[in-house]
Amino acid sequence: MVTVLENEFFLSEIIGRKVYLKSERVGRLQDFVIVETGKLPEVTHLVVSRSFGYPSLLLPWSKISLISNTEIVADIDQITDFEKPVPEQAILLKGHILDKKILDMDEHEVEVVYDVKLALQHGKLYASEVDFSRNRLLRRMGLKKIAKFFAQHNEENATVSWMYVQPLPEKIGMFSGHVKLNVLKENVRDIHPVDLADILEELDGDQRLAVFNQLEHEQASDTLEEVEPRVQRELISAIQRERAAQLINEMSPAQAADILAVLPKAEVDDLLKLIDQNDAPKVRRIIDQHDENILLYASHDIIRQPPIALAKDVIENFRHLAQEKEVVMYVYVVSEKDVLLGVIDIRELIMAGDDQRLAEIMTDNIISLEPDETLRDAIEMFERYTFRAIPVVNEDDHLLGVVSFGSIKGLKPRLA
């Protein structure tokens, strides 16, 4: 029986591990072969790559005696008996699943599979979950400190049980397709509102409305808060006025105002008549605040860096740079006089070469707000673009602050 020191581990953490036949090292783990026999696919074989032109090995799971943090040990006598190619119809976890797009049942892209969780049960190894969180991507890139930082800043885990994955093709060959899910068909109530919002934004209008109408009252309200303004407007306009009012009644006045602010004035007036009349005046007052100057909502707690800074230095010091900052998803490249030269998304920074300077990787075609614009202008800009924060600059391009989408979604009533 196999001895495994951990009952659960990730595919990316075990691929490349040294493989031994008793005490003789023979190669490294290249992949797992799985077979879909039930709700969770079972690992049947290990594919082991070998150096010096030796053929690869196909080791049955039943022959594995140990999986530790550093090595895998197989209990076999004649190595030549296992010098076999991988069968064409075999499903490979790394080769066929890792880095594939996840599609919902209607062929719309949801995310990318960055990792697969493996679980040991009753001596058998199963693929239990697909993971499409940025945390796993960062860890695969060796950036564990940054992954840990984002996890501490409420980075949501993004995993889906393999029970939601549709069966893969029987004749898989060199599979170049996508992983497909049954999530929206039967398990939509299990999805967190933040994740569900991401899925709804990828669907077209009819499909989006069909899925949204399946949601129970509380989940529909929570999900409505999370989708982008364009989708909020479409959903509110498509559902019955009475249901829209019921969903809005589940929200705080600030959240309700955030939703209503994206709608035409006539629709707002109609809905304000239908919602709780104790809250309606507060909601109206907050909506009126959308004419306030945007600088009231701009933050100075951002990451500023000079254009000559090296990408590797910023990454190594990112934890320190991001401490007590309100906006951490972008690095703002500025001159000595605080003129905004460019913006770098943290994901672009991670993908940059170590010796690249920020001036080489920054985006200098900057979308920005002007200091005399209003909160309503900012909401419209967030609706138009997919940014998570927008800088405010004056006519001389001096950086005056940054407005984050989170700060706008989390408005608090300012009562006169």
Backbone hydrogen bonds in HBPLUS format (Angstrom, degrees):
<---DONOR---> <-ACCEPTOR-->    atom                        ^
c    i                          cat <-CA-CA->   ^        H-A-AA   ^      H-
h    n   atom  resd res      DA  || num        DHA   H-A  angle D-A-AA Bond
n    s   type  num  typ     dist DA aas  dist angle  dist       angle   num
A0003-THR N   A0065-SER O   2.90 MM  62  5.89 151.2  1.98 117.1 124.7     1
A0067-ILE N   A0003-THR O   2.81 MM  64  6.24 150.5  1.89 163.8 165.1     2
A0005-LEU N   A0067-ILE O   3.24 MM  62  6.64 161.1  2.28 173.5 175.6     3
A0120-LEU N   A0007-ASN O   2.80 MM 113  5.09 157.8  1.85 151.7 156.6     4
A0009-PHE N   A0118-LEU O   3.05 MM 109  5.45 154.3  2.12 146.1 153.1     5
A0118-LEU N   A0009-PHE O   2.76 MM 109  5.45 173.4  1.76 172.8 175.1     6
A0013-GLU N   A0010-PHE O   3.02 MM   3  5.38 138.9  2.19 106.2 117.8     7
A0011-LEU N   A0116-VAL O   2.82 MM 105  5.36 159.4  1.86 159.0 166.1     8
A0014-ILE N   A0011-LEU O   3.13 MM   3  5.49 148.1  2.23 109.3 118.1     9
A0015-ILE N   A0011-LEU O   3.05 MM   4  6.16 153.5  2.12 163.6 170.6    10
A0017-ARG N   A0014-ILE O   3.04 MM   3  5.52 153.6  2.11 139.9 138.7    11
A0016-GLY N   A0029-LEU O   2.83 MM  13  4.92 153.3  1.90 137.8 145.9    12
A0029-LEU N   A0017-ARG O   2.89 MM  12  5.47 161.1  1.93 152.6 156.9    13
A0072-ILE N   A0018-LYS O   2.82 MM  54  6.18 142.5  1.96 154.5 166.2    14
A0019-VAL N   A0027-GLY O   2.81 MM   8  5.35 162.8  1.84 148.5 144.5    15
A0026-VAL N   A0019-VAL O   2.93 MM   7  5.98 167.7  1.94 155.6 159.4    16
A0020-TYR N   A0072-ILE O   2.73 MM  52  6.12 158.9  1.77 162.2 169.8    17
A0074-ALA N   A0020-TYR O   2.80 MM  54  6.20 161.0  1.84 162.6 168.3    18
A0021-LEU N   A0024-GLU O   2.76 MM   3  5.20 161.0  1.79 153.1 154.1    19
A0024-GLU N   A0021-LEU O   3.08 MM   3  5.20 166.2  2.10 127.9 124.5    20
A0022-LYS N   A0074-ALA O   3.23 MM  52  6.27 137.5  2.42 151.9 163.8    21
A0028-ARG N   A0049-SER O   3.04 MM  21  5.48 152.3  2.12 148.1 156.6    22
A0049-SER N   A0028-ARG O   2.88 MM  21  5.48 147.7  1.99 170.9 164.4    23
A0030-GLN N   A0047-VAL O   2.70 MM  17  5.38 167.0  1.72 158.6 159.4    24
A0031-ASP N   A0047-VAL O   3.27 MM  16  5.02 151.2  2.36 132.9 133.7    25
A0047-VAL N   A0031-ASP O   2.84 MM  16  5.02 179.3  1.84 146.6 146.8    26
A0093-LEU N   A0032-PHE O   3.02 MM  61  5.61 159.1  2.07 151.6 158.4    27
A0033-VAL N   A0045-HIS O   2.92 MM  12  5.04 173.2  1.92 142.3 143.1    28
A0044-THR N   A0033-VAL O   2.85 MM  11  5.76 160.7  1.89 148.8 155.5    29
A0034-ILE N   A0091-ILE O   2.94 MM  57  5.61 160.8  1.97 157.8 164.2    30
A0035-VAL N   A0042-GLU O   2.87 MM   7  5.42 146.9  1.98 144.3 154.5    31
A0042-GLU N   A0035-VAL O   2.94 MM   7  5.42 156.8  1.99 156.8 150.3    32
A0127-ALA N   A0041-PRO O   3.02 MM  86  5.66 157.6  2.08 154.8 161.6    33
A0043-VAL N   A0125-LEU O   2.78 MM  82  5.47 175.2  1.79 161.5 162.0    34
A0061-TRP N   A0044-THR O   2.78 MM  17  5.28 158.2  1.83 139.5 135.4    35
A0046-LEU N   A0059-LEU O   2.74 MM  13  5.08 152.0  1.82 144.7 154.3    36
A0059-LEU N   A0046-LEU O   2.89 MM  13  5.08 155.8  1.95 158.0 155.6    37
A0048-VAL N   A0057-LEU O   2.97 MM   9  5.00 166.2  1.99 142.3 146.4    38
A0057-LEU N   A0048-VAL O   2.93 MM   9  5.00 160.1  1.97 143.1 149.1    39
A0054-TYR N   A0051-SER O   3.27 MM   3  6.00 172.1  2.27 122.1 124.2    40
A0058-LEU N   A0082-PHE O   2.90 MM  24  5.48 156.2  1.96 154.3 162.1    41
A0063-LYS N   A0060-PRO O   2.97 MM   3  5.48 158.3  2.02 113.8 120.6    42
A0064-ILE N   A0061-TRP O   3.07 MM   3  5.42 168.4  2.08 115.6 119.1    43
A0075-ASP N   A0063-LYS O   2.75 MM  12  5.43 167.4  1.76 167.7 170.8    44
A0065-SER N   A0073-VAL O   2.83 MM   8  5.69 156.1  1.89 147.3 155.4    45
A0066-LEU N   A0073-VAL O   3.30 MM   7  5.01 153.6  2.38 139.1 136.7    46
A0073-VAL N   A0066-LEU O   2.86 MM   7  5.01 163.6  1.89 143.9 147.5    47
A0068-SER N   A0071-GLU O   2.84 MM   3  5.32 173.8  1.84 168.3 169.6    48
A0081-ASP N   A0078-GLN O   3.16 MM   3  5.69 150.3  2.26 110.5 118.4    49
A0082-PHE N   A0079-ILE O   3.01 MM   3  5.67 162.7  2.05 118.0 123.6    50
A0083-GLU N   A0080-THR O   3.38 MM   3  5.21 173.3  2.38 103.7 104.9    51
A0084-LYS N   A0082-PHE O   2.95 MM   2  5.49 126.4  2.24 106.8  91.0    52
A0090-ALA N   A0087-PRO O   3.03 MM   3  5.33 160.3  2.07 112.0 118.3    53
A0096-HIS N   A0092-LEU O   2.84 MM   4  5.27 152.0  1.91 132.4 140.0    54
A0097-ILE N   A0093-LEU O   3.08 MM   4  5.20 141.3  2.24 122.7 131.9    55
A0098-LEU N   A0093-LEU O   3.17 MM   5  6.59 147.4  2.28 151.5 160.9    56
A0100-LYS N   A0097-ILE O   3.15 MM   3  5.60 152.1  2.23 137.7 134.3    57
A0099-ASP N   A0113-VAL O   2.68 MM  14  4.90 151.9  1.75 155.6 157.6    58
A0113-VAL N   A0100-LYS O   2.83 MM  13  5.51 169.7  1.84 162.3 163.7    59
A0179-VAL N   A0101-LYS O   2.90 MM  78  6.03 138.8  2.07 161.1 172.3    60
A0102-ILE N   A0111-GLU O   2.68 MM   9  5.21 170.1  1.68 146.6 146.4    61
A0110-VAL N   A0102-ILE O   2.71 MM   8  5.47 165.4  1.73 168.7 165.0    62
A0103-LEU N   A0179-VAL O   2.78 MM  76  6.16 156.9  1.83 160.2 167.9    63
A0181-LEU N   A0103-LEU O   2.82 MM  78  6.04 147.2  1.92 156.7 166.8    64
A0104-ASP N   A0108-HIS O   2.92 MM   4  5.48 154.5  1.98 145.0 150.7    65
A0107-GLU N   A0104-ASP O   3.03 MM   3  5.47 149.9  2.13 125.5 122.6    66
A0114-TYR N   A0131-ASP O   2.87 MM  17  5.86 143.1  2.01 146.4 157.7    67
A0115-ASP N   A0131-ASP O   3.12 MM  16  5.05 137.8  2.30 146.9 148.1    68
A0131-ASP N   A0115-ASP O   2.85 MM  16  5.05 167.3  1.87 150.7 146.6    69
A0117-LYS N   A0129-GLU O   2.90 MM  12  5.11 156.1  1.96 139.6 147.3    70
A0128-SER N   A0117-LYS O   2.85 MM  11  5.68 145.1  1.97 145.9 156.4    71
A0119-ALA N   A0126-TYR O   2.84 MM   7  5.31 159.2  1.88 150.8 157.9    72
A0126-TYR N   A0119-ALA O   2.85 MM   7  5.31 167.8  1.86 152.0 156.1    73
A0121-GLN N   A0124-LYS O   2.81 MM   3  5.35 165.1  1.83 162.2 165.1    74
A0124-LYS N   A0121-GLN O   2.96 MM   3  5.35 165.1  1.98 118.3 122.7    75
A0162-TRP N   A0128-SER O   2.91 MM  34  5.44 169.0  1.93 132.6 131.4    76
A0130-VAL N   A0160-VAL O   2.93 MM  30  5.46 164.1  1.95 160.3 161.3    77
A0160-VAL N   A0130-VAL O   2.93 MM  30  5.46 158.0  1.98 157.6 164.4    78
A0132-PHE N   A0158-ALA O   2.83 MM  26  5.47 159.3  1.87 166.0 172.2    79
A0138-LEU N   A0134-ARG O   2.88 MM   4  6.10 166.9  1.89 157.3 159.4    80
A0139-ARG N   A0135-ASN O   3.02 MM   4  6.26 155.7  2.08 144.6 151.7    81
A0140-ARG N   A0136-ARG O   2.93 MM   4  6.13 154.2  2.00 146.5 153.0    82
A0141-MET N   A0137-LEU O   3.13 MM   4  6.40 137.6  2.32 141.2 152.5    83
A0141-MET N   A0138-LEU O   3.11 MM   3  5.09 127.9  2.40  93.4 107.3    84
A0143-LEU N   A0138-LEU O   2.88 MM   5  5.18 153.2  1.95 159.2 150.3    85
A0142-GLY N   A0139-ARG O   2.97 MM   3  5.01 158.6  2.02 104.9 110.9    86
A0147-ALA N   A0143-LEU O   3.02 MM   4  6.25 157.8  2.07 148.7 155.8    87
A0148-LYS N   A0144-LYS O   2.85 MM   4  6.02 156.1  1.90 147.0 153.1    88
A0149-PHE N   A0145-LYS O   2.92 MM   4  6.19 148.1  2.03 140.6 149.8    89
A0150-PHE N   A0146-ILE O   2.99 MM   4  6.30 164.1  2.02 155.7 157.6    90
A0151-ALA N   A0147-ALA O   2.99 MM   4  6.19 150.6  2.07 144.3 153.2    91
A0152-GLN N   A0148-LYS O   3.00 MM   4  6.24 146.4  2.12 143.6 151.8    92
A0152-GLN N   A0149-PHE O   3.12 MM   3  5.17 121.1  2.48  95.0 109.2    93
A0153-HIS N   A0149-PHE O   3.11 MM   4  6.42 124.8  2.43 136.7 151.6    94
A0153-HIS N   A0150-PHE O   3.08 MM   3  4.92 135.8  2.28  91.5 104.4    95
A0155-GLU N   A0150-PHE O   2.95 MM   5  5.38 137.9  2.14 150.3 152.6    96
A0164-TYR N   A0161-SER O   2.96 MM   3  5.79 168.1  1.97 122.4 126.2    97
A0165-VAL N   A0162-TRP O   2.93 MM   3  5.07 159.8  1.97 109.4 116.1    98
A0182-ASN N   A0164-TYR O   2.56 MM  18  5.11 157.5  1.61 161.9 169.8    99
A0166-GLN N   A0180-LYS O   2.85 MM  14  5.58 163.9  1.88 140.6 146.0   100
A0185-LYS N   A0182-ASN O   2.99 MM   3  5.39 140.2  2.15 111.3 123.3   101
A0187-ASN N   A0183-VAL O   3.00 MM   4  5.07 139.5  2.17 137.4 149.1   102
A0190-ASP N   A0187-ASN O   2.93 MM   3  5.50 159.5  1.98 118.6 125.3   103
A0191-ILE N   A0188-VAL O   3.33 MM   3  5.62 163.8  2.36 108.2 112.9   104
A0195-ASP N   A0192-HIS O   2.99 MM   3  5.36 115.0  2.43 109.8 124.8   105
A0196-LEU N   A0192-HIS O   2.85 MM   4  6.07 162.4  1.88 160.2 166.1   106
A0197-ALA N   A0193-PRO O   2.85 MM   4  5.92 149.3  1.94 141.9 149.4   107
A0198-ASP N   A0194-VAL O   3.28 MM   4  6.59 152.1  2.36 139.9 146.2   108
A0199-ILE N   A0195-ASP O   3.11 MM   4  6.48 152.6  2.19 145.8 153.1   109
A0200-LEU N   A0196-LEU O   2.87 MM   4  6.15 164.8  1.89 156.0 159.7   110
A0201-GLU N   A0197-ALA O   3.04 MM   4  6.23 153.3  2.12 147.8 154.4   111
A0202-GLU N   A0199-ILE O   3.00 MM   3  5.34 144.1  2.14 106.6 117.1   112
A0203-LEU N   A0200-LEU O   3.16 MM   3  5.33 146.9  2.27 103.5 112.7   113
A0208-ARG N   A0204-ASP O   2.82 MM   4  5.87 162.6  1.85 164.0 170.1   114
A0209-LEU N   A0205-GLY O   2.99 MM   4  6.16 163.1  2.02 150.3 154.3   115
A0210-ALA N   A0206-ASP O   2.97 MM   4  6.17 154.9  2.03 145.7 153.0   116
A0211-VAL N   A0207-GLN O   3.00 MM   4  6.26 161.2  2.03 153.8 157.4   117
A0212-PHE N   A0208-ARG O   2.90 MM   4  6.06 166.2  1.92 152.6 157.2   118
A0213-ASN N   A0209-LEU O   2.91 MM   4  5.99 151.8  1.99 146.0 152.7   119
A0214-GLN N   A0211-VAL O   2.99 MM   3  5.29 149.5  2.09 106.4 116.0   120
A0215-LEU N   A0212-PHE O   3.15 MM   3  5.50 155.1  2.21 108.7 116.0   121
A0220-ALA N   A0216-GLU O   2.84 MM   4  5.94 158.5  1.89 163.9 171.3   122
A0221-SER N   A0217-HIS O   3.08 MM   4  6.34 156.7  2.14 149.6 155.3   123
A0222-ASP N   A0218-GLU O   2.99 MM   4  6.27 165.1  2.02 152.3 156.1   124
A0223-THR N   A0219-GLN O   2.86 MM   4  5.96 157.2  1.91 147.2 153.8   125
A0224-LEU N   A0220-ALA O   2.90 MM   4  5.99 153.8  1.97 144.2 151.5   126
A0225-GLU N   A0221-SER O   3.25 MM   4  6.53 145.9  2.37 143.6 151.2   127
A0226-GLU N   A0223-THR O   2.95 MM   3  5.17 132.9  2.17 102.2 115.3   128
A0227-VAL N   A0223-THR O   3.22 MM   4  6.51 140.8  2.38 156.4 166.0   129
A0231-VAL N   A0228-GLU O   3.00 MM   3  5.55 121.4  2.35 116.0 129.1   130
A0232-GLN N   A0228-GLU O   2.98 MM   4  6.23 157.0  2.03 152.5 159.6   131
A0233-ARG N   A0229-PRO O   2.93 MM   4  6.12 166.5  1.94 156.7 158.3   132
A0234-GLU N   A0230-ARG O   3.19 MM   4  6.43 157.9  2.24 140.9 146.8   133
A0235-LEU N   A0231-VAL O   2.92 MM   4  6.09 165.4  1.95 155.4 158.6   134
A0236-ILE N   A0232-GLN O   2.94 MM   4  6.09 173.9  1.95 158.8 160.8   135
A0237-SER N   A0233-ARG O   3.00 MM   4  6.01 157.5  2.06 144.7 151.3   136
A0238-ALA N   A0234-GLU O   3.03 MM   4  6.08 132.3  2.27 136.1 148.1   137
A0238-ALA N   A0235-LEU O   3.08 MM   3  5.07 129.9  2.34  95.1 108.8   138
A0239-ILE N   A0235-LEU O   3.06 MM   4  6.22 147.8  2.17 157.0 162.4   139
A0244-ALA N   A0240-GLN O   2.96 MM   4  6.26 164.7  1.98 158.4 163.3   140
A0245-ALA N   A0241-ARG O   2.92 MM   4  6.16 157.8  1.96 150.3 155.9   141
A0246-GLN N   A0242-GLU O   3.02 MM   4  6.30 151.2  2.11 142.9 150.7   142
A0247-LEU N   A0243-ARG O   2.94 MM   4  6.26 158.8  1.98 156.2 161.0   143
A0248-ILE N   A0244-ALA O   2.98 MM   4  6.21 157.3  2.04 148.3 154.9   144
A0249-ASN N   A0245-ALA O   2.91 MM   4  6.08 144.6  2.04 144.0 153.6   145
A0250-GLU N   A0247-LEU O   3.13 MM   3  5.38 146.6  2.25 101.8 111.4   146
A0251-MET N   A0248-ILE O   3.01 MM   3  5.39 160.8  2.05 112.3 118.6   147
A0256-ALA N   A0252-SER O   2.85 MM   4  6.08 162.0  1.89 159.8 165.6   148
A0257-ALA N   A0253-PRO O   2.92 MM   4  6.05 156.7  1.97 144.8 150.8   149
A0258-ASP N   A0254-ALA O   3.02 MM   4  6.20 148.2  2.12 140.6 149.4   150
A0259-ILE N   A0255-GLN O   3.11 MM   4  6.46 147.2  2.22 145.3 152.9   151
A0260-LEU N   A0256-ALA O   2.91 MM   4  6.18 172.2  1.92 157.7 159.3   152
A0261-ALA N   A0257-ALA O   2.89 MM   4  5.80 142.9  2.03 144.4 152.6   153
A0262-VAL N   A0259-ILE O   3.33 MM   3  6.11 163.9  2.36 118.2 121.9   154
A0263-LEU N   A0260-LEU O   3.00 MM   3  5.41 164.7  2.02 117.1 122.0   155
A0267-GLU N   A0264-PRO O   3.11 MM   3  5.53 120.7  2.47 108.5 121.9   156
A0268-VAL N   A0264-PRO O   3.08 MM   4  6.41 157.1  2.14 152.8 160.1   157
A0269-ASP N   A0265-LYS O   2.94 MM   4  6.20 162.6  1.97 155.1 158.7   158
A0270-ASP N   A0266-ALA O   3.12 MM   4  6.37 156.6  2.18 144.3 150.3   159
A0271-LEU N   A0267-GLU O   2.99 MM   4  6.20 164.4  2.01 153.3 156.9   160
A0272-LEU N   A0268-VAL O   2.90 MM   4  6.07 155.2  1.96 154.1 161.1   161
A0273-LYS N   A0270-ASP O   3.25 MM   3  5.43 136.7  2.45  97.9 109.2   162
A0274-LEU N   A0271-LEU O   2.95 MM   3  5.08 138.1  2.13 100.8 113.1   163
A0275-ILE N   A0271-LEU O   3.05 MM   4  6.28 140.6  2.21 156.1 166.2   164
A0279-ASP N   A0276-ASP O   2.99 MM   3  5.50 139.0  2.16 110.1 120.9   165
A0280-ALA N   A0276-ASP O   3.01 MM   4  6.21 141.9  2.16 147.9 159.6   166
A0282-LYS N   A0279-ASP O   2.99 MM   3  5.35 116.7  2.41 109.4 125.1   167
A0283-VAL N   A0279-ASP O   2.94 MM   4  6.20 160.0  1.98 160.2 166.9   168
A0284-ARG N   A0280-ALA O   2.92 MM   4  6.14 163.5  1.94 155.1 159.4   169
A0285-ARG N   A0281-PRO O   2.96 MM   4  6.14 154.6  2.03 144.0 150.7   170
A0286-ILE N   A0282-LYS O   3.03 MM   4  6.32 153.5  2.10 147.9 154.4   171
A0287-ILE N   A0283-VAL O   2.95 MM   4  6.22 158.6  2.00 153.3 159.5   172
A0288-ASP N   A0284-ARG O   3.02 MM   4  6.27 154.2  2.09 146.8 153.5   173
A0289-GLN N   A0286-ILE O   2.94 MM   3  5.03 132.1  2.18  96.1 110.0   174
A0290-HIS N   A0287-ILE O   2.94 MM   3  5.47 158.9  1.98 113.1 120.1   175
A0291-ASP N   A0288-ASP O   3.26 MM   3  6.13 165.6  2.28 119.8 121.8   176
A0292-GLU N   A0289-GLN O   2.73 MM   3  5.28 159.9  1.77 123.9 126.3   177
A0376-ARG N   A0290-HIS O   2.71 MM  86  4.89 138.0  1.89 160.6 146.4   178
A0375-LEU N   A0292-GLU O   2.90 MM  83  5.81 139.8  2.06 158.4 169.4   179
A0296-LEU N   A0293-ASN O   3.16 MM   3  5.96 161.6  2.19 119.7 124.6   180
A0294-ILE N   A0373-GLU O   2.89 MM  79  5.86 166.2  1.91 151.1 146.8   181
A0297-TYR N   A0294-ILE O   2.90 MM   3  5.55 159.6  1.94 119.4 125.8   182
A0298-ALA N   A0295-LEU O   3.33 MM   3  4.90 160.3  2.37  94.0  99.8   183
A0299-SER N   A0402-VAL O   2.75 MM 103  5.17 172.3  1.76 137.6 138.9   184
A0402-VAL N   A0299-SER O   2.91 MM 103  5.17 147.6  2.01 134.5 144.9   185
A0302-ILE N   A0300-HIS O   3.01 MM   2  5.65 129.3  2.27 106.1  91.3   186
A0326-GLU N   A0301-ASP O   2.85 MM  25  5.30 139.7  2.01 128.6 139.7   187
A0327-VAL N   A0301-ASP O   3.24 MM  26  6.58 165.6  2.27 164.4 167.2   188
A0332-TYR N   A0303-ILE O   2.84 MM  29  6.04 173.0  1.85 172.6 170.5   189
A0305-GLN N   A0332-TYR O   2.94 MM  27  6.21 153.4  2.01 151.9 154.5   190
A0334-VAL N   A0305-GLN O   2.97 MM  29  6.11 151.3  2.05 144.9 154.2   191
A0309-ALA N   A0306-PRO O   3.25 MM   3  5.68 165.4  2.27 114.1 118.5   192
A0359-ALA N   A0307-PRO O   3.04 MM  52  4.67 146.6  2.15 145.0 134.7   193
A0358-LEU N   A0309-ALA O   2.88 MM  49  5.79 149.0  1.98 163.2 173.3   194
A0313-ASP N   A0310-LEU O   3.15 MM   3  5.34 122.9  2.49 100.4 114.2   195
A0314-VAL N   A0310-LEU O   3.16 MM   4  6.50 158.7  2.21 154.9 160.5   196
A0311-ALA N   A0356-GLN O   2.87 MM  45  5.79 160.9  1.91 174.3 177.2   197
A0315-ILE N   A0311-ALA O   2.99 MM   4  6.24 161.4  2.02 154.6 159.8   198
A0312-LYS N   A0354-ASP O   3.36 MM  42  4.58 159.1  2.41 132.7 127.8   199
A0316-GLU N   A0312-LYS O   2.94 MM   4  6.07 163.8  1.97 145.7 150.3   200
A0317-ASN N   A0313-ASP O   3.01 MM   4  6.10 147.3  2.12 141.5 149.9   201
A0318-PHE N   A0315-ILE O   3.17 MM   3  4.92 163.6  2.20 101.6 105.8   202
A0320-HIS N   A0317-ASN O   3.07 MM   3  5.45 117.1  2.48 106.3 120.6   203
A0321-LEU N   A0317-ASN O   2.87 MM   4  6.11 165.8  1.89 159.2 164.1   204
A0322-ALA N   A0318-PHE O   2.83 MM   4  5.89 150.8  1.91 155.1 161.1   205
A0323-GLN N   A0320-HIS O   3.29 MM   3  5.44 156.7  2.35 103.5 110.4   206
A0325-LYS N   A0322-ALA O   3.13 MM   3  5.30 156.0  2.19 131.7 126.4   207
A0346-ILE N   A0329-MET O   3.02 MM  17  5.48 161.0  2.05 149.1 145.0   208
A0331-VAL N   A0344-ILE O   2.84 MM  13  5.13 158.3  1.88 147.7 155.2   209
A0344-ILE N   A0331-VAL O   2.92 MM  13  5.13 151.6  2.00 149.4 157.2   210
A0333-VAL N   A0342-GLY O   2.88 MM   9  5.06 159.9  1.92 144.8 148.9   211
A0341-LEU N   A0333-VAL O   2.77 MM   8  5.52 163.0  1.80 156.5 160.9   212
A0342-GLY N   A0333-VAL O   3.30 MM   9  5.06 149.9  2.39 137.3 136.5   213
A0335-SER N   A0339-VAL O   2.94 MM   4  5.18 147.0  2.06 135.0 145.3   214
A0338-ASP N   A0335-SER O   2.98 MM   3  5.05 155.5  2.04 114.5 114.2   215
A0399-LEU N   A0338-ASP O   3.04 MM  61  6.10 168.0  2.05 174.1 172.6   216
A0340-LEU N   A0397-ASP O   2.89 MM  57  5.85 162.7  1.92 171.3 166.6   217
A0343-VAL N   A0363-THR O   3.04 MM  20  5.26 150.8  2.13 132.8 140.1   218
A0363-THR N   A0343-VAL O   2.88 MM  20  5.26 173.2  1.88 147.3 149.5   219
A0348-GLU N   A0345-ASP O   2.89 MM   3  5.28 124.9  2.20 109.1 123.2   220
A0349-LEU N   A0345-ASP O   3.05 MM   4  6.43 151.9  2.14 151.5 160.3   221
A0350-ILE N   A0346-ILE O   3.02 MM   4  6.27 153.5  2.09 145.6 151.6   222
A0351-MET N   A0347-ARG O   3.21 MM   4  6.41 147.4  2.32 138.3 146.2   223
A0352-ALA N   A0349-LEU O   3.22 MM   3  5.21 151.1  2.31  99.4 108.0   224
A0356-GLN N   A0353-GLY O   3.12 MM   3  5.32 165.0  2.14 111.1 115.3   225
A0360-GLU N   A0357-ARG O   2.88 MM   3  5.47 146.3  2.00 115.0 124.7   226
A0361-ILE N   A0358-LEU O   3.15 MM   3  5.38 137.0  2.35 103.1 114.2   227
A0362-MET N   A0358-LEU O   2.94 MM   4  5.79 136.4  2.14 158.8 167.1   228
A0369-LEU N   A0391-PRO O   2.88 MM  22  6.25 164.3  1.90 156.1 161.5   229
A0393-VAL N   A0369-LEU O   3.03 MM  24  6.39 153.4  2.10 177.7 172.2   230
A0373-GLU N   A0370-GLU O   3.05 MM   3  5.57 166.9  2.07 123.1 125.5   231
A0377-ASP N   A0374-THR O   3.08 MM   3  5.10 118.3  2.48  93.6 108.3   232
A0378-ALA N   A0374-THR O   3.09 MM   4  6.52 151.8  2.18 145.5 153.1   233
A0379-ILE N   A0375-LEU O   2.95 MM   4  6.28 157.3  2.01 152.0 157.7   234
A0380-GLU N   A0376-ARG O   3.03 MM   4  6.30 159.2  2.07 148.9 153.9   235
A0381-MET N   A0377-ASP O   2.99 MM   4  6.25 147.8  2.09 142.9 152.0   236
A0382-PHE N   A0378-ALA O   2.87 MM   4  6.17 158.0  1.92 155.0 160.6   237
A0383-GLU N   A0379-ILE O   2.96 MM   4  6.17 144.1  2.09 141.2 151.6   238
A0384-ARG N   A0380-GLU O   2.99 MM   4  6.22 141.9  2.14 138.3 148.2   239
A0385-TYR N   A0381-MET O   2.93 MM   4  6.12 155.4  1.99 151.8 157.7   240
A0405-PHE N   A0388-ARG O   2.94 MM  17  5.32 172.5  1.95 135.1 135.3   241
A0390-ILE N   A0403-VAL O   2.83 MM  13  5.32 157.9  1.88 147.6 153.2   242
A0403-VAL N   A0390-ILE O   2.87 MM  13  5.32 170.3  1.88 153.9 150.9   243
A0392-VAL N   A0401-GLY O   2.79 MM   9  5.36 160.7  1.82 155.6 150.9   244
A0400-LEU N   A0392-VAL O   2.77 MM   8  5.46 163.4  1.80 162.3 166.1   245
A0394-ASN N   A0398-HIS O   3.25 MM   4  5.61 145.7  2.37 138.0 146.5   246
A0397-ASP N   A0394-ASN O   2.90 MM   3  5.17 159.5  1.94 118.6 120.3   247
A0407-SER N   A0404-SER O   3.18 MM   3  5.37 126.1  2.49  97.8 110.2   248
A0409-LYS N   A0405-PHE O   2.94 MM   4  6.21 158.9  1.98 153.4 159.5   249
A0410-GLY N   A0406-GLY O   3.02 MM   4  6.04 135.2  2.22 137.5 148.8   250
